[in-house]
Amino acid sequence: MTTATMTKQQISIHRETLDEALHSVAGAAAAKSIRPIIQNVLLRVDEAGNASLYATDLEASVWRSVGAIEGGMGIGIAMVLNPQRLGAILATTPDESLCFEAEDDRVTIRGKACSFTLASEDPALFPVQGDDAADSSMRLDAAELRRALRRTSYALDVESARYALNGVILERDGPDWVLVATDGRRLSRQVIRPEIIGDEAPFLVRPIIPSKTLKLLERTLDEGTVEFSTTGTTCRFDLGETRIWSRLAEGRFPRWQDAMPRSHATRVPMKADELRNAVQQAAILVSRESRAVDFAVDADRLRLSTESADVGASRVEMPIASEGPDQRFALDPGYVVDALKSLEGGEVRLEILDDQNPIVIRTDDGFTGVFMPITREK
């Protein structure tokens, strides 16, 4: 379907198509900058007659196709638009299509019964990044990548200054490729199985995808396939009509393998939703000082409890079929709930060595969550 038509001075664009594109790219626009122009989005039609919407904060960029222009071959036009004002116009105007006209430092948007004239800037000054094509890429299902990012990104640390913990790292782990995030107190790991197109060497530099890029991906990942490429300092995701470009997070990622327990003494299979509900119930009376729920694993019963002189006490039980010796340990309930929420149900296994070593939640489809137990004063 043709979504836009064009004359020399103006273009007419399908409103819903432009609104969808704006939703995809607006998150990349800079909130504040010494270059105010990048607080806007760039609407342009190239000489091949294709319209697109683009935004960047110079660290990450999103490009989204808006559609082909009828009769637009050889005619280039670009407009700089404020994303908040454009979004409000698209949300409140009932017209199927809107006319956009650029003239000097203004852009006029017209519908059947409305007209808006917006102050604008020179589109030639708008920085465009991430147009280079890659020689090799990693291809995988968009739904698989969305699931993997959801299952790992909750554990990253956006405020870390010592390590590059403000992103998710991609690396080979034996025969598998994995995405890993950690904040030093918990760790999440998800196996992915991509198809390598070309040379896999660029991916062996262990790229760290920063948190803002992860949020941009969350807004755009849907169906189909994704092609991921990296230069070692930047990365790019091609998702059909959308392209996301980003600088990689800088710094050293800790050796996450050292935090992975190599054995366990007790194994407890259970349903993720049932465990999450029990932890959330027990956490209702967690005190701010302790931030811990006590776990007691017996052969046929999991008991969760909290006790505080100034808050009160809670007791929650659920039936289990434990394999191995009884266990006692304490965990931050928020960390456990974050992990279980990311799984969207299904079966999990709780693996425990003792109360001094990391506690593990594992699934059969490649997820591993690791949690440092909270030490009680004796």
C-alpha positions in Angstrom: 0.0 0.0 0.0 1.3 3.4 -0.9 1.4 5.5 2.3 2.5 8.8 0.9 2.2 11.0 -2.2 4.4 13.9 -3.1 4.6 17.1 -5.1 7.7 19.3 -5.3 6.9 21.4 -2.2 4.8 19.0 0.0 4.1 15.4 0.9 0.9 13.7 2.0 1.4 10.9 4.5 -1.0 8.3 5.9 -1.5 9.4 9.5 -1.6 6.0 11.3 1.6 4.9 9.4 3.4 8.0 10.5 2.1 7.6 14.1 3.5 4.0 14.3 6.8 5.2 12.9 7.0 8.0 15.4 6.3 5.6 18.3 9.3 3.5 17.2 11.8 6.4 16.8 10.8 9.0 19.4 12.6 7.2 22.2 15.9 7.8 20.5 15.6 11.6 20.4 17.7 13.4 23.0 15.9 14.6 26.1 18.5 17.4 26.6 21.5 18.3 24.5 23.9 21.1 23.7 22.7 20.4 20.2 19.0 21.2 20.4 18.3 19.9 16.9 18.6 16.3 18.1 15.7 16.7 20.5 13.6 16.5 17.3 13.0 13.8 14.6 13.9 14.0 11.0 11.3 13.2 8.3 12.9 12.8 4.9 12.2 11.5 1.4 15.3 10.2 -0.4 15.9 10.5 -4.2 14.5 7.0 -4.6 11.2 8.2 -3.4 11.2 6.5 0.0 10.0 8.3 3.1 11.5 7.6 6.5 11.5 9.0 10.1 14.8 9.2 12.1 15.9 10.2 15.6 19.2 10.1 17.5 20.9 11.3 20.6 24.3 10.5 19.0 24.7 7.4 21.2 21.7 5.6 19.7 19.6 6.1 16.6 16.4 4.7 15.2 15.4 4.7 11.6 11.9 3.7 10.5 10.4 3.4 7.0 7.2 5.4 6.5 6.5 4.3 2.9 7.1 4.8 -0.8 6.3 8.1 -2.4 4.3 8.0 -5.6 6.2 10.0 -8.3 8.9 10.9 -5.8 11.9 9.6 -7.8 14.7 12.1 -7.9 13.0 14.6 -5.5 14.6 14.9 -2.1 12.9 16.7 0.8 13.6 16.7 4.6 11.9 18.3 7.6 12.9 18.6 11.3 9.9 18.1 13.6 9.3 18.3 17.4 8.2 14.7 18.3 5.9 15.7 21.2 4.0 18.3 19.1 3.9 15.9 16.1 2.6 13.1 18.3 -0.2 15.3 19.7 -1.2 16.3 16.2 -1.3 12.7 15.0 -3.3 11.6 18.1 -6.0 14.3 17.9 -6.5 14.6 14.1 -9.1 12.3 12.6 -7.9 12.7 8.9 -6.7 9.6 7.1 -3.8 11.5 5.6 -2.0 14.8 6.5 -0.1 17.2 4.2 3.4 18.3 5.2 5.0 21.4 3.6 8.5 22.7 4.4 9.4 26.3 3.8 12.5 28.0 5.3 12.4 27.6 9.1 8.8 26.4 9.3 6.8 23.2 8.6 3.1 23.4 8.0 0.9 20.3 8.7 -2.6 20.4 7.2 -5.7 18.3 7.5 -9.2 18.7 6.1 -10.3 21.1 8.9 -7.0 22.0 10.7 -3.6 23.6 10.1 -0.5 23.7 12.3 2.6 25.7 11.5 5.7 24.6 13.5 9.0 26.3 14.0 11.7 24.1 12.5 15.5 23.9 11.8 17.7 23.3 8.8 17.6 19.5 8.1 21.1 19.6 6.6 22.4 20.1 10.2 20.6 17.0 11.5 23.3 14.3 12.2 22.6 10.9 10.6 24.4 7.8 11.8 24.3 4.1 11.3 23.8 4.0 7.5 26.8 1.7 6.9 26.1 -1.9 5.8 27.8 -4.8 7.6 29.8 -7.6 6.0 28.5 -10.1 8.6 25.5 -10.4 10.8 23.8 -12.6 13.4 20.3 -13.5 12.4 17.6 -14.7 14.8 13.9 -14.7 15.4 12.6 -11.4 16.7 10.4 -13.1 19.3 13.4 -15.1 20.5 15.5 -12.0 20.9 12.6 -10.1 22.7 12.3 -13.0 25.1 16.0 -13.2 25.7 16.3 -9.4 26.4 13.3 -9.5 28.7 14.9 -12.4 30.7 18.2 -10.7 31.1 17.8 -6.9 31.2 16.0 -6.8 34.6 19.4 -7.6 36.2 21.6 -4.9 34.8 22.9 -2.0 36.8 22.4 1.4 35.1 24.3 3.3 37.7 27.5 1.2 37.9 30.8 3.2 37.5 33.3 0.4 38.1 32.2 -2.1 35.5 30.2 -2.0 32.3 27.1 -3.4 34.1 24.7 -0.9 32.4 24.1 -3.3 29.5 23.6 -6.9 28.4 26.7 -8.7 27.1 26.6 -11.1 24.1 29.2 -13.9 24.0 29.9 -17.5 23.1 29.7 -20.0 25.9 30.8 -23.3 24.6 28.5 -24.4 21.8 25.9 -21.7 22.7 25.6 -18.0 22.4 24.3 -16.3 25.5 23.1 -12.9 26.7 24.1 -12.0 30.3 23.3 -9.2 32.7 24.4 -8.7 36.3 24.4 -6.0 38.9 26.8 -7.8 41.2 24.1 -9.2 43.5 22.1 -11.1 40.9 22.8 -12.5 37.4 20.6 -13.5 34.5 21.7 -15.6 31.5 19.7 -16.7 28.5 20.9 -19.0 25.7 20.1 -17.9 22.1 20.7 -19.9 18.9 21.3 -17.4 16.0 22.4 -18.1 12.5 25.7 -16.4 11.6 25.8 -14.8 8.2 29.4 -14.3 7.1 32.3 -14.2 9.6 31.5 -14.6 13.3 34.7 -12.8 14.4 33.1 -9.4 15.0 30.9 -11.0 17.7 33.8 -12.5 19.6 34.7 -9.1 21.0 31.9 -9.6 23.5 29.7 -6.6 22.6 27.8 -5.0 25.5 24.4 -3.6 24.4 23.6 -0.5 26.6 20.4 -0.1 28.5 18.9 2.7 26.3 19.3 0.5 23.2 17.6 -2.4 25.0 14.6 -0.1 25.6 14.5 1.0 22.0 14.5 -2.7 21.0 11.7 -3.5 23.4 9.5 -0.9 21.6 10.2 -2.3 18.1 10.7 -6.1 18.3 7.7 -7.9 17.1 7.5 -10.7 14.4 9.9 -11.8 11.7 13.7 -11.9 12.0 16.4 -9.6 13.3 19.8 -9.1 11.9 22.4 -8.0 14.4 25.8 -6.7 13.4 28.7 -5.0 15.2 31.9 -3.2 14.5 33.4 -3.6 17.9 32.4 -0.1 19.0 28.9 0.1 17.6 26.1 -2.3 16.8 23.1 -2.3 14.5 19.8 -4.2 14.5 17.8 -4.5 11.2 14.2 -5.4 11.8 12.5 -5.1 8.5 11.1 -1.5 8.3 13.1 -0.4 11.4 16.9 0.0 12.0 18.4 0.6 15.4 22.1 1.8 15.6 24.0 2.3 18.9 27.4 2.7 20.4 28.3 -0.2 22.6 28.7 0.2 26.3 32.3 0.9 27.2 34.3 -0.7 30.1 35.0 -4.2 31.4 32.3 -6.7 32.1 33.1 -9.0 35.1 33.8 -12.7 34.6 30.2 -13.8 35.1 31.2 -17.4 34.8 32.8 -17.2 38.2 29.4 -16.5 39.7 27.8 -19.6 38.2 27.5 -22.5 40.7 29.0 -25.7 39.4 26.9 -28.0 41.6 23.9 -28.2 43.8 22.8 -30.4 46.7 19.0 -29.8 46.5 16.7 -29.5 43.5 13.1 -28.3 43.7 10.9 -28.3 40.5 7.9 -26.0 40.7 5.7 -23.7 38.6 7.1 -20.2 38.1 3.8 -18.4 38.8 3.1 -20.3 42.0 6.6 -19.5 43.4 6.2 -15.8 42.4 2.9 -15.5 44.1 4.2 -17.1 47.3 7.3 -14.8 47.3 5.1 -11.7 46.7 2.8 -12.7 49.6 5.6 -13.3 52.0 7.2 -10.0 50.9 4.2 -7.9 51.9 5.6 -7.6 55.5 9.3 -7.3 54.6 11.0 -4.5 56.5 13.1 -1.8 54.8 16.1 -2.8 57.0 16.2 -6.5 56.2 14.8 -6.6 52.6 14.8 -10.4 52.9 12.5 -13.4 52.8 13.5 -16.6 54.6 13.2 -19.8 52.6 12.9 -23.2 54.3 13.0 -26.1 51.9 11.8 -29.5 53.3 11.0 -32.7 51.4 7.4 -31.8 50.7 7.0 -28.2 51.7 8.4 -24.8 50.9 8.0 -22.3 53.7 8.5 -18.6 53.2 8.6 -16.2 56.2 9.5 -12.7 57.4 9.6 -11.2 60.8 10.2 -7.7 62.0 9.4 -6.0 65.3 8.2 -2.8 63.7 6.4 -4.3 60.7 5.1 -7.7 61.7 5.4 -11.3 60.4 4.3 -13.3 57.4 4.1 -17.1 56.8 3.4 -18.7 53.4 3.6 -22.3 52.4 3.4 -24.3 49.2 3.7 -28.0 48.5 6.8 -29.2 46.7 8.6 -32.4 45.8 12.2 -31.6 46.8 15.2 -33.7 45.8 18.1 -33.6 48.3 18.7 -32.4 51.8 16.6 -29.7 53.6 17.8 -26.1 53.1 17.5 -22.8 54.8 18.5 -19.5 53.2 17.3 -15.8 52.7 16.9 -13.9 49.5 15.8 -10.4 48.4 12.2 -11.0 47.3 12.3 -8.2 44.7 15.2 -9.9 42.8 13.3 -13.3 42.8 10.1 -11.7 41.6 11.8 -9.8 38.8 13.3 -13.0 37.5 10.1 -15.0 37.7 8.1 -12.2 36.0 10.4 -12.3 33.0 9.7 -16.0 32.5 5.9 -15.5 31.9 5.0 -18.8 33.6 6.2 -22.3 32.9 8.3 -24.7 34.9 11.4 -23.8 36.9 13.9 -25.6 39.0 15.3 -24.1 42.2 18.9 -25.3 42.8 20.6 -24.9 46.2 24.1 -25.9 47.4 23.9 -24.2 50.8 23.1 -20.8 52.4 26.6 -19.5 51.6 26.6 -20.1 47.9 24.5 -18.5 45.1 20.9 -19.8 44.7 19.8 -20.7 41.1 16.5 -20.6 39.2 16.8 -22.5 35.9 14.4 -23.5 33.1 14.6 -26.0 30.3 14.6 -23.3 27.6 18.0 -21.8 28.4 17.3 -19.4 31.3 19.5 -19.2 34.4 18.9 -16.7 37.2 21.6 -16.5 40.0 21.0 -14.8 43.4 23.4 -14.1 46.2 21.8 -15.2 49.5 21.5 -12.7 52.3 23.6 -13.5 55.3 21.9 -13.4 58.7 23.7 -12.2 61.8 24.1 -15.1 64.3 
